[in-house]
């Protein structure tokens, strides 16, 4: 039994598939029994009207048939039910039922029964009003301080207030500026109607002002009042609450003051009669209904607030006094007296769950039996304690989670088709006239145990595109196998930085422990490249040395070879789908291979593919000592040009976005000016504002297109920069013969981001990573280790600092420095590195001394250590 759970006193479910709202519930002595007992009146959107007089439910029982006093079908949807003195010449209470196009007032009476069926109740229609406008809600009260009777005010969907003096129609007024109707309430003390407009402000209108304003049955007439004669409808006071309101309620504090309660979407407000805020409370959950009522403490008000988390909160002013759980989400809540039980909370849900409940707990009459005392055996307790401590120690030694192999749960394998698709699956490609091929990849998943929430995500480097990249599985039984296939193709006109794809599977075990497994696959080179004619000249060249005799290119690249062409024994041409050409040459006498192209970043994929195929070729022959090396100059200058181009596009993107923001602000300002001119009573010339609006609109569209074009160019530049970075890391690895761990550190420093954004870009991230390496494992002295690096990454002013740090990194590696991430990484390496290493610059003056260091690693457009080769007619003899 929970102390914070509403105790069910009586409950029932109304009808089947009926809907209800906040106006569909009312508590009152509608049959005028004068015994102080309330009846529950409920109307539904299906047109059913029900009146209940609930009795306490016995244990294990349900609601009795006699609890339902009356059920009648009124045919039209019931929007709201209220009880008041609505019939002239009578002090009796009557029931007002609001339909969408009709207002009906009924008399409810009961006849004493003489048999076991009990009393009989019926309703009698006293009068009805047919409405010319669709109704939204209504309120009632002694409008104009009348005595002994209640008047009714109905708000229509187009913002018109229609006042009915019982059997007769009094007048109708349109609220100024009304767009959508809001909640409506009447304050008897100030004789005012209070509502919340679509402008999100609370508005108060005096009844006398409404009554004496010029009559208006149409909105056009309301607009004509502004220009013609007659009294205008003026608001008494307004208060901007900044959110839409769900309900309004008026609570009298005493004879001289009352409070206006407004329930918003995130807060509820308590206002004075003049619109000043007494207090407000920010709600933790989205509210659904509320009911303020007078507190037993003088000067305070209690408020019941229901929310969408099945909770009912009780506030005393702004203090939460109680929270109770309900079995449904209430849309209406009332408090009444049922069978001499005061303070019964009646709640109604939107699907018809009607419940009468109270707070607290039922008294418990259970008493625990006495347990016979027995003496404790402390020796046995010591043995048990030691066993438990041993179990705890064993679990701690294994870690928080049991150390089980992920392969025991799920096995994931990827297989790439050996041939391209016969029918390409490429759609919406942007590669020009070339026909874009596609290739099929098959992922196989086999589980050993029951798994939950299994999701497969596949990622490839842009601009490669997948036909489908998300898959879900249901492994409800062990030893199930699932196979999915998808195709990969090139979508745009530039080349990707990698041909490697990654399949990541996330799942949860039956115990709830989340796991992740990844499986990598490599796509073939012919997916993005076609055979092409070799080129004699190229702007960028590099040479890879090996320790084995050269291999025929026809055997290394059979998928790009033409067997009838004998020249392909030592030279081969590649044409990327983007249009660039790459030429590969093998020396006949020396152990060298040359790769050349017009674009520096396009060298990467062919160079990497060459090394991988050479390693695979010699592994098949059983050769284990095969190695590649690079003895040329590290191409830093070409690399720096790509960095500058990428950084320039980032800066241009920021400028274009700022300019677009300025033009958007200007566009909205011109719109406001024009709107003011159009709303003005006296027409005034536009002063070319319409021409300025049209010109600004064209500028906004042009700037938006420029931002999109710059973003596309930035993505292409980032892909080229990543390709050049991969190539630089490969050359440094071959140049300094770095181990796999050292290469991984270099990749983590230079390739930290999968995507480049304006908030976190490649330049500042790599600069921080390289500076950290220079400060720790590549530092020369303790002075460098004491330098404080900036903890906040921001867009730099230029790339000079980054380029100098990269140059210094190559210098330190050339002089014996080694990369590591161990605990002694910050130790000075003066014993390893020769003297004369340039320290990390601490000022601009020290940075200037590094300008000459760049020349050590850069030889623009001649990236090989050997002398330049003269032009010859035959390409085969270039390297001989």
LINCOR-V800834 format. One record per backbone hydrogen bond with DSSP energy under -0.5 kcal/mol. CO is the residue of the C=O (numbers start at 1). NH is the residue of the N-H. If there is no record, write none. Layout:
CO | NH
CO | NH
This chain:
2 | 5
3 | 360
4 | 325
6 | 8
7 | 9
7 | 358
9 | 57
10 | 356
12 | 354
13 | 15
19 | 45
21 | 24
22 | 25
23 | 81
24 | 43
26 | 41
28 | 30
28 | 39
29 | 32
30 | 108
39 | 28
39 | 41
40 | 52
41 | 26
42 | 50
44 | 47
44 | 78
47 | 74
48 | 44
49 | 72
50 | 42
51 | 69
51 | 70
52 | 40
58 | 61
64 | 67
65 | 68
67 | 53
67 | 69
69 | 121
70 | 51
72 | 49
72 | 74
74 | 76
77 | 79
80 | 98
82 | 96
84 | 86
84 | 94
85 | 150
87 | 90
94 | 84
94 | 96
95 | 106
96 | 82
97 | 99
97 | 104
98 | 79
98 | 80
100 | 135
101 | 131
102 | 99
103 | 129
104 | 97
105 | 126
105 | 127
106 | 95
107 | 109
107 | 124
109 | 122
111 | 120
115 | 118
120 | 111
122 | 109
124 | 107
124 | 126
127 | 105
129 | 103
129 | 131
134 | 157
137 | 136
137 | 155
139 | 153
141 | 143
141 | 151
142 | 145
143 | 146
151 | 141
152 | 164
153 | 139
154 | 156
154 | 162
155 | 136
155 | 137
156 | 159
159 | 175
160 | 156
160 | 162
161 | 163
161 | 173
162 | 154
163 | 170
163 | 171
164 | 152
164 | 166
165 | 168
168 | 165
171 | 163
172 | 216
173 | 161
175 | 178
183 | 196
185 | 194
186 | 188
187 | 191
187 | 192
191 | 207
192 | 187
193 | 205
194 | 185
195 | 203
197 | 200
200 | 241
200 | 242
201 | 197
202 | 239
203 | 195
204 | 236
204 | 237
205 | 193
206 | 210
207 | 211
208 | 212
209 | 213
218 | 222
219 | 223
220 | 224
221 | 225
222 | 226
223 | 226
223 | 227
224 | 227
224 | 228
231 | 214
232 | 234
237 | 204
239 | 202
239 | 241
244 | 265
247 | 263
249 | 261
251 | 259
254 | 257
257 | 253
257 | 254
259 | 251
259 | 261
260 | 271
261 | 249
262 | 264
262 | 269
263 | 246
263 | 247
266 | 283
267 | 264
268 | 281
269 | 262
270 | 278
270 | 279
271 | 260
272 | 275
276 | 272
279 | 270
281 | 268
286 | 308
289 | 306
291 | 304
293 | 302
297 | 300
300 | 295
301 | 317
302 | 293
303 | 305
303 | 315
304 | 291
305 | 313
306 | 288
306 | 289
307 | 310
310 | 326
311 | 307
312 | 324
313 | 305
313 | 315
314 | 321
314 | 322
315 | 303
315 | 317
316 | 318
316 | 319
319 | 316
319 | 321
322 | 314
324 | 312
325 | 6
328 | 330
329 | 350
332 | 348
334 | 346
336 | 338
336 | 344
337 | 38
338 | 341
340 | 342
341 | 338
341 | 344
344 | 336
344 | 346
345 | 347
345 | 357
346 | 334
347 | 355
348 | 331
348 | 332
349 | 352
350 | 20
352 | 14
352 | 354
353 | 349
353 | 355
354 | 12
355 | 347
355 | 357
356 | 9
356 | 10
357 | 345
358 | 7
363 | 365
376 | 378
377 | 381
378 | 382
379 | 383
380 | 384
381 | 385
382 | 386
383 | 387
384 | 388
385 | 389
386 | 390
387 | 391
388 | 392
389 | 393
390 | 394
391 | 395
392 | 396
393 | 397
394 | 398
395 | 398
396 | 399
402 | 404
405 | 408
406 | 409
406 | 410
409 | 448
409 | 449
411 | 446
413 | 444
415 | 442
422 | 424
431 | 434
434 | 436
435 | 437
437 | 490
438 | 421
439 | 488
440 | 417
441 | 486
442 | 415
443 | 484
444 | 413
445 | 482
446 | 411
447 | 479
450 | 510
451 | 475
452 | 508
453 | 455
454 | 473
455 | 506
456 | 471
457 | 504
459 | 502
461 | 464
462 | 497
463 | 491
465 | 489
469 | 458
471 | 456
473 | 454
474 | 476
475 | 451
480 | 447
482 | 445
484 | 443
486 | 441
487 | 467
488 | 439
489 | 465
491 | 430
499 | 523
501 | 521
502 | 459
502 | 504
503 | 519
504 | 457
504 | 506
505 | 517
506 | 455
507 | 515
508 | 452
509 | 512
513 | 509
515 | 507
517 | 505
519 | 503
521 | 501
524 | 527
525 | 528
525 | 529
528 | 577
530 | 575
532 | 573
540 | 597
541 | 863
542 | 595
544 | 593
545 | 629
552 | 555
552 | 556
553 | 557
557 | 560
558 | 561
561 | 563
562 | 565
564 | 566
565 | 568
566 | 569
567 | 570
567 | 571
569 | 553
570 | 586
572 | 584
573 | 532
574 | 576
574 | 582
575 | 530
576 | 579
580 | 576
581 | 598
582 | 574
583 | 596
584 | 572
585 | 594
590 | 592
591 | 546
592 | 587
593 | 544
594 | 585
595 | 542
596 | 583
597 | 540
599 | 602
600 | 603
601 | 604
602 | 606
603 | 607
604 | 608
605 | 609
606 | 610
607 | 611
608 | 612
609 | 613
610 | 614
611 | 615
612 | 616
613 | 617
614 | 618
615 | 619
616 | 620
617 | 621
618 | 623
619 | 622
622 | 624
627 | 547
629 | 545
634 | 636
635 | 639
636 | 640
637 | 641
638 | 642
639 | 643
640 | 644
641 | 645
642 | 646
643 | 647
644 | 648
645 | 649
646 | 650
647 | 651
648 | 652
649 | 653
650 | 654
651 | 655
652 | 656
653 | 657
654 | 658
655 | 659
656 | 660
657 | 661
658 | 662
659 | 663
660 | 664
661 | 665
662 | 666
663 | 667
664 | 668
665 | 669
666 | 670
667 | 671
668 | 672
669 | 673
670 | 674
671 | 675
672 | 676
673 | 677
674 | 678
675 | 679
676 | 680
677 | 680
681 | 683
686 | 689
688 | 692
689 | 693
690 | 694
691 | 695
692 | 696
693 | 697
694 | 698
695 | 699
696 | 700
697 | 701
698 | 702
699 | 703
700 | 704
701 | 705
702 | 706
703 | 707
704 | 708
705 | 709
706 | 710
707 | 711
708 | 712
709 | 713
710 | 714
711 | 715
712 | 716
713 | 717
714 | 718
715 | 719
716 | 720
717 | 721
718 | 722
719 | 723
720 | 724
721 | 725
722 | 726
723 | 727
724 | 728
725 | 729
726 | 730
727 | 731
728 | 732
729 | 733
730 | 734
731 | 735
732 | 736
733 | 737
733 | 738
734 | 630
739 | 743
740 | 744
741 | 745
742 | 746
743 | 747
744 | 748
745 | 749
746 | 750
747 | 751
755 | 757
760 | 757
761 | 765
762 | 766
763 | 767
764 | 768
765 | 769
766 | 770
767 | 771
768 | 772
769 | 773
770 | 774
771 | 775
772 | 776
773 | 778
776 | 779
779 | 829
781 | 784
781 | 785
782 | 786
784 | 787
787 | 789
791 | 793
799 | 803
800 | 804
801 | 805
802 | 806
803 | 807
804 | 808
805 | 809
806 | 810
807 | 811
808 | 812
809 | 813
810 | 814
811 | 815
812 | 817
813 | 816
815 | 834
822 | 825
824 | 827
829 | 832
829 | 833
843 | 847
844 | 848
845 | 849
846 | 849
847 | 850
848 | 851
850 | 853
850 | 854
851 | 854
852 | 855
853 | 856
854 | 857
854 | 858
857 | 636
859 | 862
874 | 877
875 | 878
